[in-house]
Amino acid sequence: VSFLVIDQDAITPVGAPGDGELQTYFDANKEKFRAPEYRKLALLTLDPAKIADPSAVTDADVSAEYDRRKDGFTQPERRHIEQVRFDNAAAAEAAFKTISAGTAFADMATAEKREVTDLGVKTRAEMLDPGVAEAAFKAEANKPVLATEGALEPSIVLVTSIEPQSVTSLAEAGPGLRQELAVRAAREGAHDLYDKVEDERAGGATLAEAAAKLKLPYRVIDAVSADLKAPDGKPIEDIDNGAAVMKDAFESDVGVENSAVRNGDLSVFFDVLEIIPARDRTLDEVRADVVAAWTASETESRITARADSLFDRLKAGTPLATLATEVGKPVQTLEGVKRNSTQPNLTENAINQSFAGPEGHVANADGTGNARILLRVDKVTSPAFFAEAADVGPIQQQISQALKNDLAATYNREVLDSRPTTINNVAFQQLTGQLQTQ
């Protein structure tokens, strides 16, 4: 397939629209620029992570938590260990004598025709063989040791590096522990706070009043759309559980007491303070958006018109290369294009249209974005059929399943057509309540 891409480089630049053009386009497409319905919302959020008060956690509580979890703040010693295994202790001891005589660890393994296994960096607890662990964690760095006593596999091990035990101090762990304890306390108290908010609302308090009394986060959003956008089109991303809150808020009304939107530990109370109805915007409000939309529409129209004009000439016999020279674009060629395949620079629509005719077939296909693709089928190759080919299996399976479905449908239709429909009136009346059983 040879093809030529017609895009905005092939047309006269669109330029800026005149006031009349812009107004005409805006009048014909006002619905696209219509302001959606917005709602003014009051939000009171119960989030343990946000209402936690670290200052309320005492130093004694932090110290006690540190002592309770001290093992978690201790990084045990780790060693990088290499191991050579032997069939028995005697073989390991004989090989170790060569090391004692000056043979390097790796050279010993080569001479013994044994593999050096890199165990990686391990803590003692991570070692599977207790005898090897005992020997390795007593060894000096870069000094091979014999591991036979208590070992599951008699070995010679080499420690290549040692990372000493480290302990995170109370001073280092304290701030994080204080925050964790504060959140834990807030989480435990969240249920009571939830009930207190409900009690305040039941007593006639507004969300603002309840928030002030209970010292809870409260905010007012002047305008938000159902898809969480502000009137300027920018997303509002800092509403907790925003999608669920918007769903309920846009099903509610001003003056309605709404149930809190809950998600795990998070609860969001809301009131609809005002409903701002959808409306038509003026051109001045959305001028930049209208200019962008007009430019895109005009560009697409000109590309389509240019492509249609060139396609008429292509159908009349003008070579694709001649058209390419006129628009200053190269003719591209792809060989071996198959149905339902993916090809660079060819869209699915262009591939489908290339199979709509024989050799010499031309088409005006959809391109990427607003571009068009003029194409010509230069050669058609029908491959020989091989039952074992990879493409044949799925086709056979598809046809076989289609035949099964057709046969089943035919059989079912015949069964239904050959047996008259009857109604059990007693059962029908019982099901519909028309018959009172005694």
C-alpha positions as CSV (number, residue, x, y, z in Angstrom):
1,V,0.0,0.0,0.0
2,S,1.3,3.4,-1.0
3,F,-0.2,6.4,0.9
4,L,-0.1,10.1,1.4
5,V,-1.0,11.9,4.6
6,I,-3.0,15.1,4.2
7,D,-2.8,17.1,7.4
8,Q,-2.6,20.8,8.4
9,D,0.8,21.1,6.6
10,A,-1.1,20.5,3.4
11,I,-3.5,23.5,3.7
12,T,-3.3,27.2,3.9
13,P,-2.8,28.2,7.6
14,V,-6.2,28.9,9.2
15,G,-5.2,32.1,11.0
16,A,-7.4,34.0,13.4
17,P,-11.2,34.2,12.9
18,G,-12.9,37.4,12.2
19,D,-15.5,38.7,14.7
20,G,-18.3,37.7,12.4
21,E,-17.0,34.2,11.8
22,L,-16.5,33.7,15.5
23,Q,-20.0,34.9,16.4
24,T,-21.6,32.7,13.8
25,Y,-19.7,29.6,15.0
26,F,-20.6,30.4,18.6
27,D,-24.3,30.9,17.8
28,A,-24.4,27.5,16.1
29,N,-22.5,25.7,18.8
30,K,-23.7,27.4,22.1
31,E,-24.5,24.0,23.6
32,K,-20.8,23.0,23.6
33,F,-19.9,26.1,25.7
34,R,-22.9,25.9,28.1
35,A,-22.0,26.3,31.8
36,P,-23.2,23.2,33.7
37,E,-25.1,23.2,36.9
38,Y,-22.9,24.1,39.9
39,R,-23.5,23.7,43.6
40,K,-22.3,25.7,46.6
41,L,-21.4,23.2,49.3
42,A,-20.5,23.2,53.0
43,L,-18.3,20.4,54.0
44,L,-17.4,19.0,57.4
45,T,-14.8,16.2,57.3
46,L,-14.0,13.6,59.9
47,D,-10.7,12.1,58.9
48,P,-8.6,10.7,61.7
49,A,-5.4,11.5,59.8
50,K,-6.3,15.2,59.6
51,I,-7.9,15.7,63.0
52,A,-5.2,13.8,64.9
53,D,-3.5,16.0,67.5
54,P,0.1,14.9,68.1
55,S,0.6,17.5,70.8
56,A,-1.9,15.6,73.0
57,V,0.3,12.5,73.0
58,T,2.6,12.5,76.1
59,D,6.3,11.7,76.0
60,A,5.7,8.8,78.3
61,D,3.2,7.3,75.7
62,V,5.8,7.7,73.0
63,S,8.5,6.1,75.1
64,A,6.3,3.2,76.0
65,E,5.3,2.6,72.4
66,Y,9.0,2.7,71.4
67,D,9.9,0.1,74.1
68,R,7.0,-2.1,72.9
69,R,8.1,-2.1,69.3
70,K,11.9,-1.8,69.9
71,D,12.6,-4.9,67.9
72,G,11.1,-3.2,64.9
73,F,13.5,-0.3,65.2
74,T,16.5,-2.7,65.4
75,Q,18.2,-3.7,62.1
76,P,20.2,-6.9,63.0
77,E,23.6,-7.4,61.7
78,R,23.8,-8.5,58.0
79,R,26.5,-10.3,56.2
80,H,27.2,-10.9,52.5
81,I,28.0,-14.7,52.4
82,E,29.4,-17.0,49.8
83,Q,29.3,-20.8,50.2
84,V,30.9,-23.9,48.7
85,R,29.0,-27.1,49.6
86,F,30.5,-30.6,50.0
87,D,29.1,-34.0,50.2
88,N,30.5,-34.8,53.6
89,A,32.6,-33.2,56.4
90,A,35.8,-35.0,55.4
91,A,35.7,-33.6,51.9
92,A,35.1,-30.1,53.4
93,E,37.9,-30.4,55.9
94,A,40.4,-31.6,53.2
95,A,39.5,-28.7,51.0
96,F,39.8,-26.2,53.9
97,K,43.4,-27.5,54.5
98,T,44.3,-26.1,51.0
99,I,42.9,-22.7,52.0
100,S,45.0,-22.8,55.2
101,A,48.0,-23.6,53.0
102,G,47.4,-20.4,51.0
103,T,44.9,-21.3,48.2
104,A,42.3,-18.6,47.6
105,F,38.7,-19.3,48.2
106,A,37.7,-19.2,44.5
107,D,40.7,-21.2,43.4
108,M,39.8,-23.9,46.0
109,A,36.3,-24.1,44.6
110,T,37.7,-24.4,41.0
111,A,40.2,-27.1,42.1
112,E,37.5,-29.1,43.9
113,K,35.1,-28.6,40.9
114,R,32.6,-27.1,43.2
115,E,30.2,-24.1,42.6
116,V,30.5,-20.9,44.7
117,T,27.0,-20.0,45.8
118,D,26.3,-16.4,46.5
119,L,23.8,-16.3,49.3
120,G,23.5,-12.6,49.2
121,V,23.2,-10.3,52.2
122,K,21.6,-12.1,55.0
123,T,20.7,-11.7,58.7
124,R,21.4,-14.7,60.9
125,A,17.6,-15.4,61.2
126,E,17.4,-15.6,57.4
127,M,19.9,-18.4,57.1
128,L,18.4,-21.8,56.6
129,D,21.4,-23.9,57.7
130,P,22.1,-23.3,61.4
131,G,25.6,-24.7,61.2
132,V,26.5,-22.5,58.3
133,A,24.9,-19.5,60.1
134,E,26.9,-20.1,63.2
135,A,30.2,-20.2,61.3
136,A,29.4,-17.3,59.0
137,F,28.4,-14.9,61.9
138,K,31.5,-15.8,63.8
139,A,33.9,-15.3,60.8
140,E,36.0,-12.3,60.1
141,A,35.4,-10.5,56.8
142,N,37.2,-12.0,53.8
143,K,38.5,-14.9,55.9
144,P,37.1,-18.4,54.8
145,V,35.8,-20.6,57.6
146,L,34.9,-24.2,57.9
147,A,31.2,-25.0,58.6
148,T,30.7,-28.7,59.5
149,E,29.5,-28.9,63.1
150,G,25.7,-28.9,63.1
151,A,25.6,-28.0,59.4
152,L,23.0,-29.6,57.2
153,E,25.5,-29.4,54.3
154,P,29.2,-29.4,55.2
155,S,30.6,-26.2,53.7
156,I,33.3,-23.6,53.5
157,V,31.9,-20.0,53.7
158,L,33.4,-16.6,53.0
159,V,32.0,-13.4,54.4
160,T,32.8,-10.6,52.0
161,S,31.2,-7.7,53.9
162,I,29.6,-7.0,57.3
163,E,26.8,-4.5,58.0
164,P,26.7,-4.0,61.8
165,Q,23.5,-4.0,63.8
166,S,21.8,-0.6,63.9
167,V,19.1,0.8,66.2
168,T,16.8,3.7,65.4
169,S,16.9,5.8,68.5
170,L,13.9,7.1,70.4
171,A,14.7,10.6,69.3
172,E,14.7,9.5,65.6
173,A,11.5,7.3,65.9
174,G,9.7,9.6,68.2
175,P,8.0,12.0,65.8
176,G,6.6,9.2,63.7
177,L,5.4,7.3,66.7
178,R,3.7,10.4,68.1
179,Q,1.8,10.9,64.9
180,E,0.8,7.2,64.7
181,L,-0.5,7.3,68.3
182,A,-2.4,10.6,67.6
183,V,-4.1,9.0,64.5
184,R,-4.9,5.9,66.5
185,A,-6.5,8.0,69.2
186,A,-8.4,10.0,66.6
187,R,-9.6,6.8,64.9
188,E,-10.8,5.5,68.2
189,G,-12.6,8.7,68.9
190,A,-14.1,9.2,65.4
191,H,-17.2,7.3,66.2
192,D,-18.0,9.5,69.2
193,L,-17.3,12.6,67.1
194,Y,-19.6,11.3,64.4
195,D,-22.4,10.9,67.0
196,K,-21.6,14.4,68.4
197,V,-21.9,16.0,64.9
198,E,-25.3,14.2,64.4
199,D,-26.5,15.4,67.8
200,E,-25.6,19.0,67.0
201,R,-27.4,18.8,63.7
202,A,-30.4,17.2,65.4
203,G,-30.4,20.1,67.7
204,G,-30.7,22.6,64.8
205,A,-27.0,23.5,64.5
206,T,-25.6,24.2,61.0
207,L,-22.5,22.3,59.9
208,A,-20.5,25.5,60.4
209,E,-21.7,25.8,64.0
210,A,-21.1,22.1,64.7
211,A,-17.6,22.3,63.2
212,A,-16.8,25.4,65.3
213,K,-18.1,23.8,68.5
214,L,-16.3,20.5,68.0
215,K,-13.2,22.0,66.4
216,L,-13.5,20.0,63.2
217,P,-12.3,20.9,59.6
218,Y,-15.0,22.9,57.8
219,R,-15.0,24.6,54.4
220,V,-17.3,26.1,51.8
221,I,-16.9,25.6,48.1
222,D,-18.6,28.4,46.2
223,A,-19.2,26.4,43.0
224,V,-18.4,22.8,42.0
225,S,-19.8,20.8,39.1
226,A,-20.9,17.2,39.2
227,D,-17.5,16.2,37.7
228,L,-15.6,18.1,40.4
229,K,-14.6,21.1,38.4
230,A,-14.6,24.8,39.2
231,P,-16.3,27.4,36.9
232,D,-12.9,28.1,35.4
233,G,-12.7,24.5,34.3
234,K,-9.9,23.5,36.6
235,P,-10.4,20.3,38.6
236,I,-11.1,20.5,42.4
237,E,-9.0,17.7,43.7
238,D,-9.0,18.3,47.5
239,I,-12.5,17.1,48.3
240,D,-12.2,13.9,50.4
241,N,-14.1,11.0,48.7
242,G,-15.1,13.6,46.1
243,A,-16.9,11.5,43.5
244,A,-19.2,9.9,46.1
245,V,-19.8,13.3,47.7
246,M,-20.7,14.9,44.4
247,K,-23.1,12.0,43.5
248,D,-25.1,12.5,46.7
249,A,-24.8,16.3,46.6
250,F,-26.3,16.5,43.1
251,E,-29.2,14.3,44.2
252,S,-29.9,16.5,47.1
253,D,-31.3,20.1,47.5
254,V,-31.0,23.2,49.5
255,G,-32.2,22.8,53.1
256,V,-32.1,19.0,53.0
257,E,-30.3,17.3,55.9
258,N,-28.1,14.7,54.2
259,S,-26.5,11.6,55.5
260,A,-22.7,11.7,55.8
261,V,-20.7,10.0,53.0
262,R,-18.6,7.4,54.6
263,N,-15.6,5.5,53.4
264,G,-13.8,3.4,56.1
265,D,-12.6,5.8,58.8
266,L,-13.5,8.9,56.7
267,S,-16.9,10.6,57.0
268,V,-17.9,13.7,55.0
269,F,-20.9,15.7,56.1
270,F,-22.3,18.2,53.5
271,D,-25.0,20.7,53.0
272,V,-26.1,22.2,49.7
273,L,-26.1,25.9,50.3
274,E,-27.1,27.0,46.8
275,I,-27.9,25.5,43.4
276,I,-26.4,27.5,40.5
277,P,-28.4,26.4,37.4
278,A,-26.9,25.5,34.1
279,R,-26.9,28.4,31.6
280,D,-25.7,29.6,28.2
281,R,-22.4,31.5,28.5
282,T,-21.7,34.6,26.6
283,L,-19.0,34.7,23.9
284,D,-16.9,37.0,26.0
285,E,-16.8,34.4,28.8
286,V,-15.5,31.6,26.6
287,R,-13.8,33.5,23.8
288,A,-10.5,31.6,24.1
289,D,-12.3,28.2,24.0
290,V,-14.5,29.3,21.1
291,V,-11.4,30.4,19.1
292,A,-9.7,27.1,19.8
293,A,-12.8,25.1,18.8
294,W,-13.3,27.2,15.6
295,T,-9.7,26.8,14.7
296,A,-9.9,23.0,15.1
297,S,-13.2,22.9,13.1
298,E,-11.9,25.1,10.3
299,T,-8.6,23.2,10.1
300,E,-10.5,19.9,9.8
301,S,-12.9,21.3,7.1
302,R,-10.0,22.6,5.0
303,I,-8.1,19.3,5.3
304,T,-11.2,17.4,4.3
305,A,-11.8,19.7,1.3
306,R,-8.1,19.4,0.2
307,A,-8.1,15.7,0.6
308,D,-11.4,15.3,-1.3
309,S,-10.1,17.5,-4.2
310,L,-6.9,15.5,-4.4
311,F,-8.8,12.2,-4.2
312,D,-10.9,13.1,-7.2
313,R,-7.7,13.5,-9.2
314,L,-6.3,10.3,-7.8
315,K,-9.4,8.4,-8.9
316,A,-9.0,10.1,-12.3
317,G,-5.5,8.6,-12.7
318,T,-3.1,11.3,-11.3
319,P,-0.2,9.5,-9.8
320,L,0.1,9.6,-6.0
321,A,3.7,10.9,-6.4
322,T,2.4,13.9,-8.3
323,L,-0.1,14.8,-5.6
324,A,2.6,14.3,-3.0
325,T,4.9,16.8,-4.8
326,E,2.1,19.4,-4.8
327,V,1.5,19.2,-1.1
328,G,5.2,18.8,-0.1
329,K,4.7,15.5,1.6
330,P,6.4,12.1,0.9
331,V,4.6,9.0,-0.4
332,Q,5.0,6.2,2.1
333,T,4.9,2.5,1.3
334,L,4.1,-0.5,3.5
335,E,4.4,-4.1,2.3
336,G,2.7,-7.2,3.7
337,V,-0.2,-5.3,5.2
338,K,-2.7,-7.9,6.6
339,R,-6.4,-7.5,7.7
340,N,-6.9,-6.6,11.3
341,S,-3.2,-5.8,11.7
342,T,-1.4,-2.8,13.2
343,Q,0.8,-0.8,11.0
344,P,3.0,2.3,11.5
345,N,1.3,5.5,10.2
346,L,-1.8,3.6,8.9
347,T,-5.0,3.8,10.9
348,E,-7.4,0.9,11.3
349,N,-9.8,2.6,8.9
350,A,-7.1,3.0,6.3
351,I,-6.2,-0.7,6.6
352,N,-9.8,-1.7,6.3
353,Q,-10.3,0.5,3.2
354,S,-7.2,-1.0,1.6
355,F,-8.9,-4.4,1.6
356,A,-12.1,-3.0,0.0
357,G,-10.9,-3.5,-3.5
358,P,-8.4,-5.2,-5.8
359,E,-5.0,-4.1,-7.0
360,G,-5.1,-0.5,-8.1
361,H,-7.9,0.3,-5.6
362,V,-7.7,3.8,-4.1
363,A,-9.3,5.2,-1.0
364,N,-9.7,8.4,1.1
365,A,-9.4,7.1,4.7
366,D,-9.5,8.6,8.2
367,G,-6.1,9.5,9.5
368,T,-4.8,10.3,13.0
369,G,-6.6,13.3,14.5
370,N,-8.1,15.4,11.8
371,A,-5.7,14.1,9.1
372,R,-6.8,12.2,6.0
373,I,-5.0,9.4,4.2
374,L,-5.0,8.9,0.4
375,L,-4.0,5.4,-0.4
376,R,-3.5,3.1,-3.3
377,V,-3.2,-0.7,-3.3
378,D,-0.1,-1.5,-5.3
379,K,-0.1,-5.3,-5.0
380,V,-2.3,-8.0,-3.7
381,T,-0.9,-11.3,-2.5
382,S,-3.1,-14.3,-1.7
383,P,-1.0,-16.7,0.4
384,A,-1.3,-20.5,-0.1
385,F,-3.5,-22.2,2.4
386,F,-1.8,-24.3,5.1
387,A,-4.0,-26.0,7.6
388,E,-1.1,-25.9,10.1
389,A,-0.6,-22.1,9.8
390,A,-0.9,-20.1,13.0
391,D,-3.7,-18.0,11.6
392,V,-5.8,-20.9,10.6
393,G,-6.5,-22.3,14.1
394,P,-8.5,-19.3,15.4
395,I,-10.5,-19.1,12.2
396,Q,-11.4,-22.8,12.4
397,Q,-12.4,-22.3,16.1
398,Q,-14.5,-19.3,15.3
399,I,-16.3,-21.0,12.4
400,S,-16.9,-24.1,14.4
401,Q,-18.4,-22.2,17.3
402,A,-20.6,-20.3,14.9
403,L,-21.9,-23.5,13.4
404,K,-22.6,-24.9,16.9
405,N,-24.6,-21.8,17.8
406,D,-26.6,-21.9,14.5
407,L,-27.4,-25.6,15.1
408,A,-28.5,-25.1,18.7
409,A,-30.7,-22.1,17.7
410,T,-32.3,-24.1,14.9
411,Y,-33.0,-27.0,17.2
412,N,-34.4,-24.8,19.9
413,R,-36.6,-23.0,17.4
414,E,-37.9,-26.3,16.0
415,V,-38.7,-27.6,19.5
416,L,-40.6,-24.4,20.4
417,D,-42.5,-24.3,17.1
418,S,-43.6,-28.0,17.3
419,R,-45.0,-27.8,20.8
420,P,-48.0,-25.6,21.6
421,T,-47.9,-23.2,24.5
422,T,-50.2,-24.1,27.4
423,I,-51.0,-22.2,30.6
424,N,-51.5,-23.7,34.0
425,N,-54.2,-21.4,35.2
426,V,-54.2,-22.5,38.8
427,A,-50.4,-21.9,39.1
428,F,-50.8,-18.6,37.4
429,Q,-53.5,-17.4,39.7
430,Q,-51.5,-18.5,42.7
431,L,-48.5,-16.6,41.6
432,T,-50.4,-13.5,40.8
433,G,-52.5,-13.6,43.9
434,Q,-55.8,-14.1,42.1
435,L,-56.5,-17.4,43.8
436,Q,-56.9,-17.5,47.6
437,T,-55.8,-20.9,48.8
438,Q,-57.5,-22.3,51.9
